[in-house]
Amino acid sequence: MGALSRIALLLCAKRLVGGQAVMEGVMMRDRDRLAVAVRKPDGSIVVAVRPWRHLLKGAFWKRPFARGFPMLVETLINGVKALNLSAIEAGEAEKGTELKSWHLAATLVISMAMAVGIFVVLPHLLSLGFGVLGIAGDLDSLSFHIWDGVFKFLIFIGYIALISFLPDIRRVFQYHGAEHKVIWNFERHCEVSADMAMGMSRLHPRCGTTFLLFVLSLAIIIHAIVVPLLLRLWTPEYAALKHAWVLVAKLALMVPISALAYELIRVTAGMHGTALGAILRAPGLFLQLLTTREPDAGQLEVALVALKEALGKDAPVALKTPEYRYLENS
């Protein structure tokens, strides 16, 4: 990139945007605003613009290490609502079934309970089984937590690999790739279009897939250090209570682990051109080979519409989008 190109890019006054693939569409978020763009069954594009729902407000919750866990919960809340809206507009759900507050709360509780069961309880039980076989040690041993981490990774990667065979999920993964390409285009050029975005990478260092990988990696390290210390403070007499105590501790540790992972992903994403940054980003980018697919031009157009509406009238770049219309009450 030449000197003039660098100056032009700085003048565009870029800001960080985030996104998420949804059913036949993309959700983009810029600061306190999000937009969900969806390709309708008739081929038209519709978009809904909504405020970003914050879990906690105030300057304190924007500080490093305080913002990670609230951001995770906010992303879950806004992401579930965006998925529900997209399913309705894409014809996958009935009209008038948009989530109410209690529906949203129930969905989040059930989803988080399933995630805890699959990615926390199941690896723990499998590691316990390996302990019975004499392959892994007790709860306060390093080998137990290494096996626990190995099972977490295998379950996570296996889960992604299995769902990628579903046609609807493959479409979502294509829109995931479209989201990344459009964001790369936005971050690198003062003009954003489907043609320019097509030449961008479908892998992005700030992806949620990379965040989850950081969470899993940090969990292995922190559990191996903290869990034995907790057992020294108090070890229940009964085995079942001992394992329940450890599982509760692991759930509580998700708050500092997610906070640390959030800061780590921001740091590594900004380490352009460094060997350390490349090494830290590599596993997450490799995993994105599973969670993204190459999009077509029509999917890039949907992502462009979502980005344009998320940025609003003060967009710092020129965006070339196809025709689209707004949803009612958006």
N, C-alpha and C positions, 0 to 999 in steps of 0.2 A: 504494500500500500504506500503510495507516494505521499509527500508532505502536504500537498493540496487536498488529497483525499482525507488525510487525518484531520486537517483543519475543518473540512466540511462536516466530518462526522461529529466533531466536538460541537460545532454550531447547531447540530440537530438536538442537542441537550437531551440525550437519551435517559430513560429511567427504566428501572427493572420492572418487567411485567412477568406474570405467571399464568399458567393455564392448566387445562385438564381436558382430556378427551371425554366425550359423552356419546350417547346413542345418536349416530348419524350427524355428529356435530362437535363443536369445540366450545369450551368456556374459557374466556380470557379475563384476567383481573389486573387492574391498574389502580393502586392505592385503595380508595374506598368505593370503587365502582367495579362491577363485573358485567360481562355480556355473554349470553349464551346464544350461539348461532346454530341453526339446525337446517339440514336439507330435508324438505318435505317429500313425501312419496311422489308428488307431481313434478319434482325437480326444482321447485322454487326454494328460496332461502328466506327464513324468518329469523328474527333476532329479538331477544328480550334483554332489556337493560335494567339491572337491579343494584341496589346498594349492597356492598359487602357487609355481611352480618358479623360484627365483632363479638367475641366472647367477653373480653375485658378491655376497658378503655382507660386511658391515662398514659402519661409519659413513661411511667415506670415499666409498663408492659411492652414498651418498644425498645427497652434496653437489651443489650446482649446478655444471653443466658436467662433472661426473664421472659423473652418473647417466644422461645422455641415451642414449649408445650401448648400455650394458648393458640399459637399459629396452627399447630397440628389439629387441634380440636375445631378451630374455625374452618380450616380447610375441609375437614370431614363434614361439617354442617352445611357449608355452602356447596360442597361437591355433591352431596346427596340430593339437595334441592335441584341443582343443575341437571343431574342425571334423571330425576323424576320429570322435570320439565321437558327434557329432550325426548324421553320415552313417549310422552304424550304427543308431542309435535311430529315425531317420526312415525307415529301410528302404532307404536308398540304397547301403548297403554290407552285406556279409555279417557275421553274428555271429561273434565270435571274431577279428576282424581289427583290433582296437585296436593302435595303433602301439607297438612295442617300442623300446628305446633306439636300436638301430642303424637301425631303420626311420625313426625321427624324424630322426636325424642325416643319413641319406641324402636324405630328403625336403627338409630344410632346405638341404643343399648343392645339390641339383638346382634347387630353387626360386630360391635366391640366384644360381646360375649363369645361369639363364634371365633373371632380373631384370637382372643385369649386362649380359648380351648385348643385351637389348631397350632398356634405358634408359641404358646407358653406351656400349657399343661401337657400336651402330647409329647413334645421333646423331653420334658422333665420325666414323664413316665417311661419313655423309651430309654433314657439314661439310667433310670432306676433299674430297669430290666437288665441293662448291661452290667450294672453293679451286682445284681444277683448272680449273673453268669461269671463274675470275676473279671470282666473286661474293663469296667469303670470302677472308680473308687467311691467313697462315701460322699455325702453332701459337702463336706468341708475340704474335699480334695480337688486339685486342679483338673485331674482327668475327668471327673464328673462334669465339670462345666465346659470342658473342651468337647466332650461328646454331646452335651446339651446344645452347644453352638453348632456342631456339625449337623445334628438332626434339624435344627432350625433352618439352616441353609438348604439342606436337601428338601425339606418340606416346602420351603418358599419357592425354590427353583422348580421343583416338581409341580407345584400348584400352577405356576405361570405357564409351564410347558403344556400341562393338560388342558387348561382353558383356552390356549392358543389354537386348539383344534376346532373350537366352536366358531362357525361362520360369523356370528354377530360380534364375537370378541375380536376376531381378525379385523373386522371393519373398525372397531374401536381402536385397535392398535395402529391402523392406518391413519386415523384421525389424530392419534397421539403423535405419529411421525409428522403430520401436517402442522400440528401445534408447534413442535420444535423447529421445523424449517422456517415457519413464519416468524417466530421469535428471533431466530438467528438472523434472518433478513432484516428485522427491525433493529437489532443491535449493531449491525455492521454497515448498513446503508441508510441514506436519507430518503430513499424511495423504496416502497415495499409493494411487490406485485407477485402474482402466482408464478410468472416466468422466472423472476429472480429467486423466489423462495425455492423453486424446484431444484436449483443448484446447490442449496444449503444441505448441511448434514441433518439427518434425522435424530442424531444423538446430541443431548444437551447436558452439561454438567450440573445444572440446577434442577434436574428432573426429580420427581418424587420417588422414582425407582432407586436412584442413587441415595436419596435420603434414607429409604428403608434399609438399604445395604449398610449404610453407616450405623443405623440403629442396631442392626443385628451384630455387626462387628464390635461396636462399643459394649453391647450387652454381654458378650463373652468375657471381655476384659473386666468390666465393672462387677459382674456377678462373681467372677473368680476371686476378686479381692474383697468385696463387701459381704457376700453371703457367709464365708467362714468367720468374719469378724462379728456378724450378728449372732451366729451360733455360739460364739464364745461369750457374748453378753447374756444370751438365754437359749438354752437347749431344752425344748419340751421333753417330758419323760416318755410320752408315747410316740411311736414312729409316725402314725398318721398325722398327729398334731405337728410334729416336726416338719413334715413335708408341706403341710398347709401353711405353716409359718414362713417357710422359704418361698412358697408361691406368692403369698401376700407381699413379701418383701420385694420380689421380682416385679410385681405390678407397680408398687410404689416407686421403684427405681426407674420406671418408664418416664417419669417426669424429668429427672436430671439427664437421663440418657437422651431423650428426644431434644432437650434444650442444647446439649453438647453437639448432637448430630446436626442440628440446624445451623449452629455457628460454624461447624466444620465444613458443611457443604457450601456455605457462603464464602469461606476463606479459600477453599480449593477451587471454586469456580472463578475466583479472581486471580489465581496464580497462573496467568497466561505466560507461556514461553519459558516456564521453569521445569526442570526435570522432576522435582519433588511434586509439583502440581500435577504433572502428567501421570506420575505413579499413583497418586492418591485418586485421581479421576478415573483411571483405567478400569478398575473392577466395575464401577457403576455404569460406565459407558458400554462395557462388554455386556452387562446384564440387559441394557436397553436394546440390544440386538434381538432379545426375546419379546420385549414389551412394546416395540415399535415396528411398523412396516412402512415400506415406501408408499406414500399417498399418490393419488392421481390429481390432475389439475382441479377437478371439481371439489375435492376435499380441501385443497389449499385455498380455494376461493371462500369456502365456509370459514376456515380459520382466519382469513383476512377480514371478513366481515366482523367476526367476534373481536379481533384486535382493534379495528377501527372504532367500534362502538364502546369498547372498554376505555380507550384513550380519550374519547370524547372530542369536543370541538377544539381543544388545545393540543391536539396531537402534534408531536414535534417532527413528524415525517409526513411525506405524501404517500397515501395509500390508494392503490388502484383496485377497486372492488367491483364485482358484478352487481346487478340490480338485486335489491332485497326489500323486504317490508318488515315493519315492526309488529310485534304481537300486541294485542289489546292489553291495556293495563300495564304496559311496560314503560 
